[in-house]
Amino acid sequence: MTRLHVGGLPADVKDDELATRFRPFGEVQSVEIIRDSANASRGFGYVCVDAREEDLARCMKAYT
């Protein structure tokens, strides 16, 4: 399993929206969006995904 740091998230992003973006690359184990005291995204989070190396490479190419 790989824990990916994801930046540039909008303030209103939802966990399931982020998980949906990463499902094509492997099985999403967890999503954690870092939030402020008003529950708005601080612009980054983490996605734990169980994926093969080649799928992670495709993911990085798609989102960087």
C-alpha positions as CSV (number, residue, x, y, z in Angstrom):
1,M,0.0,0.0,0.0
2,T,1.2,3.5,-0.8
3,R,0.3,6.7,1.0
4,L,0.1,9.6,-1.5
5,H,0.2,13.3,-0.5
6,V,-2.4,15.2,-2.6
7,G,-2.2,19.0,-2.8
8,G,-4.2,21.7,-4.5
9,L,-7.6,20.6,-3.1
10,P,-10.5,23.0,-3.2
11,A,-12.1,24.0,0.2
12,D,-15.3,22.1,-0.4
13,V,-13.8,18.7,-1.6
14,K,-15.4,15.6,-0.1
15,D,-13.6,12.3,0.8
16,D,-15.6,10.3,-1.7
17,E,-14.8,12.7,-4.5
18,L,-11.1,12.3,-3.8
19,A,-11.4,8.5,-3.6
20,T,-13.2,8.4,-6.9
21,R,-10.3,10.2,-8.6
22,F,-7.9,7.5,-7.4
23,R,-10.0,4.3,-7.9
24,P,-8.9,3.8,-11.5
25,F,-5.3,3.3,-10.3
26,G,-5.9,0.8,-7.5
27,E,-8.0,-0.1,-4.4
28,V,-8.4,3.0,-2.3
29,Q,-7.9,2.0,1.4
30,S,-8.4,5.4,3.0
31,V,-8.7,9.1,2.3
32,E,-7.9,11.8,4.8
33,I,-8.5,15.4,3.9
34,I,-6.8,17.8,6.3
35,R,-9.4,20.4,7.5
36,D,-9.4,23.6,9.5
37,S,-11.7,24.4,12.5
38,A,-14.5,25.4,10.1
39,N,-14.3,21.9,8.4
40,A,-13.0,23.4,5.2
41,S,-10.1,21.7,3.3
42,R,-6.7,23.1,4.1
43,G,-5.9,22.3,0.5
44,F,-4.2,18.9,1.0
45,G,-4.7,15.4,2.2
46,Y,-3.6,11.8,1.9
47,V,-4.9,8.8,-0.1
48,C,-3.8,5.3,0.8
49,V,-4.1,3.1,-2.3
50,D,-3.1,-0.5,-3.0
51,A,-1.8,-0.3,-6.5
52,R,0.9,-1.9,-8.7
53,E,4.0,0.2,-9.5
54,E,2.8,0.8,-13.1
55,D,-0.6,2.0,-11.9
56,L,1.1,4.4,-9.5
57,A,3.2,5.7,-12.4
58,R,0.0,6.3,-14.5
59,C,-1.5,8.1,-11.5
60,M,1.5,10.4,-11.1
61,K,1.5,11.1,-14.8
62,A,-2.2,12.0,-14.7
63,Y,-2.1,14.3,-11.7
64,T,1.3,16.0,-11.9
